[in-house]
Amino acid sequence: MNDQSLQGGVAIPRFTIFALLVIAFLAFSPNADAQCRVLTPAEKAVVEKAFNVVKAAIDEPLKNTDLKFNRFHSDEGLALLLQNLTVAEHPSPARPLEFCSGGLGGGQLMVDPDGPRAQAIAAQREEIRTKLQEAGEKEEKDWAELKRLTSRDMDLAAALQVNIGVGENDPLGGSNPDNQPRTYTIINIPGAAFAHRYSNKGNENKNQTTEVVEIWFGDWNVSSPTPNPAGPGRFHFKHPVGTPYIENLLVSMEGTPENLAILLKTINWQKLNEALTK
């Protein structure tokens, strides 16, 4: 596959990336569309292996960057997740194994607040907030300037975080449930079957400076040499419903281009194939 082109701070409702995955992990709420059950010993072994691979491929390399998982992400938290994880009794769409909640890893990463990048952003935000206060105190307000300064502050806050999630047995291989206009760019990721990225610009529910990267691993039947840039398409599972197999992974990331570049460069993408069950 060829490359065809390649918050300390104020809370940002529009920047709710992947719904704070780790918090969702710890909620252990069952899937509303499926009855859930505890893992069999065989399923638990498969999931434990996958968790360890994801940790080695993602968590460990990122320790050498200025991106740090938030306080909800810890070895103890992930162990608790594994202990309480449930799977769908009747996966829908049909697939070997479907978690009722959560995923195989990831979460929200924040730029190290004590590092130079976060401190530089904090200084810029302080300057903007001073200007906002001054502009707000004027009798005749420049609403366009207030809007510009507020938008810039939100962009800087967005630059302080990035989210990543790892899901198992994706049946669809690309979907757009919000029906947002998107222009996809196919990218090359070592060891992946397919990957693309797109901008959130134009999506009113997202921060306009952020982008999404989605990466699929597994035996996807990707058409070549001109695959559909929207995704690899429906996955054809080889194993029956409810069996202890993880046949594919979907890694989803959302953040500013700068933070996404760090993830793309640092994570051991090839290793994630070891999480798949042969």
ZAVEXMAR-567387 format. One line per field, with one value per residue (C-alpha): residue number from 0; residue in one letter; x, y, z. Coordinates in steps of 0.1 Angstrom, whole numbers, plus 2048, in hexadecimal, padded with zeros to 3 digits. Layout:
REM residues N
pos: NUM|...;
code: A|...;
x: X|...;
y: Y|...;
z: Z|...;
This chain:
REM residues 278
pos: 0|1|2|3|4|5|6|7|8|9|10|11|12|13|14|15|16|17|18|19|20|21|22|23|24|25|26|27|28|29|30|31|32|33|34|35|36|37|38|39|40|41|42|43|44|45|46|47|48|49|50|51|52|53|54|55|56|57|58|59|60|61|62|63|64|65|66|67|68|69|70|71|72|73|74|75|76|77|78|79|80|81|82|83|84|85|86|87|88|89|90|91|92|93|94|95|96|97|98|99|100|101|102|103|104|105|106|107|108|109|110|111|112|113|114|115|116|117|118|119|120|121|122|123|124|125|126|127|128|129|130|131|132|133|134|135|136|137|138|139|140|141|142|143|144|145|146|147|148|149|150|151|152|153|154|155|156|157|158|159|160|161|162|163|164|165|166|167|168|169|170|171|172|173|174|175|176|177|178|179|180|181|182|183|184|185|186|187|188|189|190|191|192|193|194|195|196|197|198|199|200|201|202|203|204|205|206|207|208|209|210|211|212|213|214|215|216|217|218|219|220|221|222|223|224|225|226|227|228|229|230|231|232|233|234|235|236|237|238|239|240|241|242|243|244|245|246|247|248|249|250|251|252|253|254|255|256|257|258|259|260|261|262|263|264|265|266|267|268|269|270|271|272|273|274|275|276|277;
code: M|N|D|Q|S|L|Q|G|G|V|A|I|P|R|F|T|I|F|A|L|L|V|I|A|F|L|A|F|S|P|N|A|D|A|Q|C|R|V|L|T|P|A|E|K|A|V|V|E|K|A|F|N|V|V|K|A|A|I|D|E|P|L|K|N|T|D|L|K|F|N|R|F|H|S|D|E|G|L|A|L|L|L|Q|N|L|T|V|A|E|H|P|S|P|A|R|P|L|E|F|C|S|G|G|L|G|G|G|Q|L|M|V|D|P|D|G|P|R|A|Q|A|I|A|A|Q|R|E|E|I|R|T|K|L|Q|E|A|G|E|K|E|E|K|D|W|A|E|L|K|R|L|T|S|R|D|M|D|L|A|A|A|L|Q|V|N|I|G|V|G|E|N|D|P|L|G|G|S|N|P|D|N|Q|P|R|T|Y|T|I|I|N|I|P|G|A|A|F|A|H|R|Y|S|N|K|G|N|E|N|K|N|Q|T|T|E|V|V|E|I|W|F|G|D|W|N|V|S|S|P|T|P|N|P|A|G|P|G|R|F|H|F|K|H|P|V|G|T|P|Y|I|E|N|L|L|V|S|M|E|G|T|P|E|N|L|A|I|L|L|K|T|I|N|W|Q|K|L|N|E|A|L|T|K;
x: 800|80F|80B|7F4|7FC|803|7C5|7D1|7BB|797|781|777|756|75D|77D|76E|785|77A|767|785|78A|799|77D|765|77A|776|751|74B|729|71A|713|6EF|6EB|6F8|6F6|718|72B|74C|76A|771|795|79E|790|7A2|7C3|7BE|7B5|7D2|7EA|7DB|7DC|801|809|7F7|809|82B|823|812|817|83C|849|835|847|864|84E|83E|81B|80F|7F0|7D8|7D3|7B8|7D1|7E6|7F1|7D9|7BC|7C2|7C5|7A4|795|7A1|793|770|76F|750|749|729|715|709|721|710|71C|727|74C|760|764|754|75B|73C|74F|772|78E|7B1|7C3|7CA|7BA|7C1|7E4|7EE|80D|823|819|83D|84C|857|83B|81F|82F|831|80D|803|816|803|7E2|7E9|7F0|7CF|7BB|7C9|7BE|79C|797|7A1|78B|76E|771|76E|74D|74B|754|765|752|767|787|778|76E|790|7A2|78A|78F|7B5|7B4|7A0|7B9|7D6|7C3|7BD|7E3|7E7|7D6|7D2|7BD|7C3|7AD|7B3|794|790|77F|772|757|752|774|76B|74B|73E|721|71F|71E|738|749|76C|789|79E|7C4|7D2|7F2|80C|810|829|817|7F5|7DC|7CD|7CF|7C1|7BE|7A6|7A1|785|783|75F|752|741|743|769|787|78F|7B5|7B2|7B5|7AC|7C2|7B3|7C9|7BD|7D1|7C8|7BF|7AA|7A2|7AE|7A9|7C9|7D8|7BC|7AB|78D|79C|77E|78A|792|76D|75B|771|76C|771|77F|774|751|73D|747|768|788|798|7A3|7A6|7AB|7B3|7A8|7BE|7AD|7BF|7B3|7C7|7DB|7F3|811|805|7FA|81C|82C|815|81A|840|843|82B|837|81C|82A|829|803|7FF|80A|7E9|7D6|7CB|7D6;
y: 800|821|842|856|877|87A|8CC|8D7|8F3|8FB|8DD|8DA|8CA|8C7|8B4|895|87D|859|861|85D|838|82D|83C|829|80A|80C|811|7ED|7F5|7D9|7DE|7EA|7D5|7B4|79E|79A|77F|77A|76D|748|73E|73B|75E|76D|75F|76E|790|790|789|7A6|7BE|7B6|7BB|7DD|7E8|7DF|7EE|80F|816|80E|821|840|842|852|86F|88D|87D|86C|858|869|85E|844|830|819|7F5|7F0|7FF|7E9|7CB|7D4|7D7|7B5|7A6|7B6|7B4|7A4|799|798|778|77E|796|7AD|7B0|78C|787|76F|786|7A7|7BB|7C9|7E9|7F7|7EB|7DD|7FC|820|83E|863|870|893|8A7|8A6|8C5|8C9|8C7|8E4|8DE|8E0|8FE|911|90A|915|936|93C|934|94C|968|960|960|982|98F|97F|990|9B1|9AD|9A3|9C1|9DA|9EC|9E6|9C2|9B5|994|988|98C|97B|95E|95C|95C|942|92C|92F|926|907|8FD|900|8EB|8D1|8D0|8C3|8A2|885|865|842|823|7FF|7EA|7C6|7B3|7D1|7C4|7E2|7F0|814|826|84A|849|86E|872|88D|899|88A|889|86A|867|844|840|825|815|7F9|7D8|7E6|7DA|7FC|81F|841|864|880|8A3|8AE|8D0|8D6|8C0|8D7|8BD|8BB|8D2|8DF|8DA|8B5|897|872|855|832|813|7EF|7D0|7AC|799|7B4|7AE|7D1|7D8|7E1|7F6|80F|807|81B|837|836|814|7F0|7E5|7C8|7AF|78A|777|754|748|742|75A|759|748|754|766|78A|78B|7B0|7D1|7F5|810|832|852|876|896|8B1|8A9|8AF|896|87C|87E|874|856|84B|84E|83E|821|7FE|7F8|7D8|7C8|7CD|7B0|799|7A1|78F|76B|753;
z: 800|7F5|806|7EF|800|81A|918|93A|933|92B|923|8FF|8F8|8D3|8DA|8E9|8D8|8DB|8FA|912|90A|92A|93E|928|92E|953|952|948|93B|925|900|8FD|8DE|8EC|90A|91A|92B|93C|928|925|92F|90A|903|921|915|8F2|901|91A|8FD|8E9|907|90C|8E7|8E6|905|8F7|8D5|8E1|906|909|8EB|8F5|916|902|8F6|907|903|923|929|941|965|95C|949|95E|961|97E|96A|94C|962|971|94F|945|965|95E|938|929|905|8F0|8F2|8CE|8BC|8A4|888|88A|894|8AA|8C8|8D1|8F1|902|90B|908|8F2|8F2|8FD|8F8|908|90A|909|916|90E|92C|940|94D|92B|914|8FB|914|925|904|8FD|920|91B|8FA|90B|927|90E|8FC|91C|925|903|908|929|91B|8FD|913|929|90C|90A|8E4|8DF|8C0|8BE|8A1|8B4|8D3|8BD|8AE|8CF|8DE|8C0|8C3|8E8|8E0|8C4|8DD|8F6|8DB|8D5|8F9|8F3|8DB|8DE|8D2|8D4|8CA|8C0|8B9|89C|888|871|85A|850|84E|857|85A|873|876|850|851|831|830|819|820|81A|819|82D|830|853|858|85E|858|83E|838|847|840|84F|84C|85A|872|861|859|875|88E|8A9|8A8|8AC|889|88D|895|87E|880|877|874|870|869|870|865|846|835|810|805|7E0|7CF|7C0|7C5|7E7|7F3|808|820|82E|826|826|837|848|841|861|85F|882|88E|8A4|8C9|8C4|8D5|8B8|8B1|88C|887|899|892|8A1|8A2|8AA|8AC|8B3|8A4|887|89E|8B8|89E|88F|8B0|8B3|88F|893|8B5|8B7|8AD|893|885|8A8|8AA|892|8AF|8C1|8A6|8AC|890;
